[in-house]
């Protein structure tokens, strides 16, 4: 956690994180607007945030978009806050959430989560696309032939065969990139959101970036902001230890902490 605390110790870097919290997915030029410093200095601060895994960079054509990555903050919260002040903070957060509801309703931000896994790119790809493996760490099975244009389904494994989420495979480039639509309310007439899995291997580890965009409302954003960290923590545990976490992380609530 030392790089995280070092990154957060600087006011300018905290300001950059606040800018991304207000509007995720900004270019360097957008982040530098109204900053009283040279672009080179801002780039150096962003490099510190990237090394601390607090900011992730996603390339879109010629642009480099910067996203706030909540994973390190989540780890701090779990280690030092969850077991002590959770009930009181939960009440304060409920008030804050209501105050921000109206602002978020206009523009729903893109959600980006980055995790590093001690595995090969092929192993991560298989974990994302194999029905039996997804059933182990996700609780439900992701079923498809994973070809562009094919359907995919998130099916319950309790024998009912009920489809919880469905979508279409938009892009597939094994073992590097997978893009799918994500429809968790198929009965509602609305444009589906999109999930992009980016797998980048470096020696013995993999950087997995999950980008969930085109979210329809604030409720879904809050839901996936809690769901993705839990699912990906379970995936990481399965690949690195051969077993999922001893408790299902998405079933945890403040009452269980």
C-alpha positions in Angstrom: 0.0 0.0 0.0 3.0 2.3 0.3 2.8 3.6 -3.4 -0.9 4.3 -2.8 -0.4 6.4 0.3 2.6 8.2 -1.3 0.4 9.1 -4.3 -2.5 10.3 -2.1 -0.1 12.5 0.0 0.2 15.1 -2.7 -2.7 17.7 -3.1 -2.3 18.0 -6.8 -2.6 14.2 -7.3 -5.7 14.3 -5.1 -7.1 17.1 -7.2 -6.5 14.9 -10.3 -8.4 12.0 -8.7 -11.3 14.4 -7.8 -11.4 15.5 -11.4 -11.7 11.9 -12.5 -14.3 11.2 -9.9 -16.4 14.0 -11.2 -16.0 12.9 -14.8 -14.2 9.7 -15.6 -12.4 9.0 -18.9 -10.6 12.3 -19.5 -7.6 13.0 -21.8 -4.5 14.7 -20.6 -5.5 18.0 -22.1 -8.9 17.9 -20.3 -7.2 17.1 -17.0 -4.8 19.9 -17.4 -7.4 22.6 -18.0 -7.3 25.2 -15.2 -4.3 23.5 -13.6 -1.6 26.0 -12.8 1.2 23.8 -14.0 2.9 22.7 -17.1 1.5 19.6 -18.9 4.8 17.8 -18.3 4.4 18.3 -14.5 0.8 17.0 -14.7 2.0 14.0 -16.7 4.6 13.2 -13.9 1.8 13.3 -11.3 -0.4 11.0 -13.4 2.5 8.6 -13.8 2.7 8.3 -10.0 -1.1 7.7 -9.8 -0.8 5.0 -12.6 2.1 3.3 -10.8 0.0 3.2 -7.6 -2.9 1.7 -9.7 -5.2 4.6 -8.7 -5.5 5.6 -12.3 -5.6 3.5 -15.4 -5.1 4.5 -19.0 -7.3 3.2 -21.8 -6.4 3.9 -25.4 -9.2 4.9 -27.8 -7.7 5.4 -31.2 -5.1 8.2 -30.8 -6.5 9.3 -27.5 -5.4 8.1 -24.0 -8.3 8.3 -21.6 -7.6 8.3 -17.9 -10.0 6.5 -15.5 -10.1 6.4 -11.7 -9.5 2.8 -10.5 -11.2 2.1 -7.2 -9.4 -1.1 -6.3 -6.7 0.3 -4.0 -9.2 2.6 -2.2 -11.4 -0.4 -1.8 -8.5 -2.4 -0.2 -7.8 0.5 2.2 -11.5 0.6 3.2 -11.6 -3.1 3.8 -8.4 -3.2 5.9 -8.8 -0.1 8.1 -12.5 1.0 8.0 -14.9 -1.8 7.3 -14.5 -3.6 10.7 -14.7 -0.4 12.8 -16.8 2.4 11.5 -18.9 0.8 8.8 -22.4 1.4 10.3 -21.8 5.1 11.0 -20.1 5.6 7.6 -22.9 3.7 5.8 -25.4 6.2 7.2 -23.4 9.2 6.2 -22.8 7.7 2.8 -26.6 7.2 2.3 -27.1 10.9 2.8 -24.2 11.7 0.4 -25.6 9.3 -2.2 -29.0 11.0 -2.2 -27.4 14.4 -2.6 -25.4 13.1 -5.6 -28.3 11.2 -7.2 -29.5 14.1 -9.2 -26.1 15.0 -10.6 -25.4 11.4 -11.5 -28.7 11.0 -13.3 -27.7 13.3 -16.1 -24.4 11.7 -17.0 -23.5 8.2 -15.8 -19.8 7.7 -15.7 -17.9 4.8 -17.3 -16.8 2.2 -14.7 -13.2 0.9 -15.0 -11.6 -1.7 -12.8 -8.0 -2.9 -13.0 -6.5 -6.0 -11.3 -3.1 -7.8 -11.6 -3.1 -11.6 -11.7 -0.3 -14.1 -11.4 -1.3 -16.1 -14.4 -0.9 -16.3 -18.2 -3.0 -14.4 -20.7 -4.4 -17.7 -21.9 -5.4 -18.7 -18.4 -7.2 -15.5 -17.8 -9.0 -15.7 -21.2 -10.1 -19.3 -20.3 -11.4 -18.1 -16.9 -13.5 -15.4 -18.6 -15.0 -17.7 -21.3 -15.2 -21.2 -19.8 -18.6 -22.0 -18.5 -17.4 -24.3 -15.7 -14.8 -21.8 -14.5 -17.1 -18.8 -14.5 -19.6 -20.9 -12.5 -16.9 -21.4 -9.8 -15.9 -17.8 -9.3 -19.0 -16.0 -10.4 -21.7 -18.3 -9.1 -23.4 -18.5 -12.5 -22.1 -19.8 -15.8 -21.2 -17.6 -18.8 -22.2 -19.6 -21.8 -21.3 -18.8 -25.5 -19.1 -19.9 -28.3 -17.5 -16.4 -27.9 -17.5 -15.7 -31.6 -18.2 -12.1 -32.9 -22.0 -11.8 -33.4 -22.8 -14.8 -31.1 -25.1 -14.5 -28.1 -23.8 -15.1 -24.6 -25.8 -15.9 -21.5 -25.1 -15.6 -17.7 -27.1 -18.7 -16.5 -27.9 -19.9 -13.0 -26.3 -23.1 -12.0 -29.0 -24.1 -9.5 -30.7 -26.4 -12.1 -33.2 -23.8 -13.2 -31.2 -22.7 -16.2 -32.5 -19.2 -15.7 -30.7 -16.5 -17.7 -29.8 -13.6 -15.4 -27.8 -11.5 -17.9 -27.6 -11.9 -21.7 -25.9 -10.0 -24.5 -24.0 -10.2 -27.8 -20.3 -10.7 -28.5 -19.1 -7.6 -30.3 -15.4 -8.3 -30.5 -13.2 -11.2 -29.8 -9.4 -11.4 -30.0 -8.2 -14.3 -27.8 -6.4 -14.0 -25.5 -6.2 -10.2 -25.5 -9.6 -8.5 -25.8 -13.3 -9.4 -25.5 -16.1 -6.9 -25.9 -19.8 -7.9 -25.1 -23.1 -6.1 -24.6 -24.6 -6.6 -21.1 -28.3 -6.8 -20.7 -29.4 -7.4 -17.1 -33.0 -6.2 -17.7 -34.0 -7.7 -21.1 -37.7 -6.8 -20.6 -36.9 -3.1 -20.5 -36.6 -1.3 -23.8 -33.2 0.4 -23.5 -29.8 0.4 -25.1 -27.6 -2.3 -23.5 -24.4 -1.4 -21.7 -21.0 -2.7 -23.0 -18.2 -4.5 -21.2 -14.7 -4.7 -22.5 -12.1 -7.1 -21.1 -8.5 -6.2 -21.9 -5.8 -8.7 -21.0 -2.2 -7.4 -21.1 0.5 -9.9 -20.2 3.9 -9.0 -18.8 6.3 -11.8 -18.0 4.5 -13.9 -15.3 1.6 -11.5 -14.5 -1.4 -10.2 -16.3 -3.1 -6.8 -16.1 -6.8 -7.3 -16.5 -8.8 -4.1 -17.2 -12.6 -4.3 -17.2 -14.4 -1.3 -18.7 -18.2 -1.1 -18.3 -19.7 1.8 -20.2 -23.0 3.1 -21.6 -24.7 2.4 -18.2 -28.4 3.4 -18.3 -28.8 4.8 -14.8 -27.2 5.5 -11.4 -28.7 2.4 -9.8 -26.9 0.1 -12.3 -23.6 2.0 -11.8 -23.8 1.5 -8.0 -24.6 -2.2 -8.5 -21.8 -3.0 -10.9 -19.4 -0.8 -8.8 -20.0 -3.3 -5.9 -20.3 -6.4 -8.1 -17.2 -6.2 -10.3 -14.6 -6.0 -7.5 -16.2 -9.0 -5.8 -16.3 -11.1 -9.0 -12.7 -10.2 -10.1 -11.3 -10.8 -6.6 -12.8 -14.3 -6.8 -11.4 -14.9 -10.3 -7.9 -13.7 -9.1 -8.1 -16.1 -6.1 -9.1 -19.0 -8.3 -6.2 -18.5 -10.8 -3.6 -17.8 -8.2 -4.5 -20.4 -5.5 -6.7 -22.9 -7.3 -9.7 -22.1 -5.0 -12.2 -19.3 -4.8 -12.5 -17.2 -1.7 -13.9 -19.0 1.4 -17.0 -16.7 1.4 -18.8 -15.3 -1.6 -17.6 -11.7 -1.6 -20.8 -10.3 -3.3 -22.9 -11.7 -0.5 -21.0 -9.6 2.1 -22.7 -6.6 3.5 -21.9 -4.3 6.4 -23.8 -6.6 8.7 -21.4 -9.5 7.8 -18.2 -7.5 8.3 
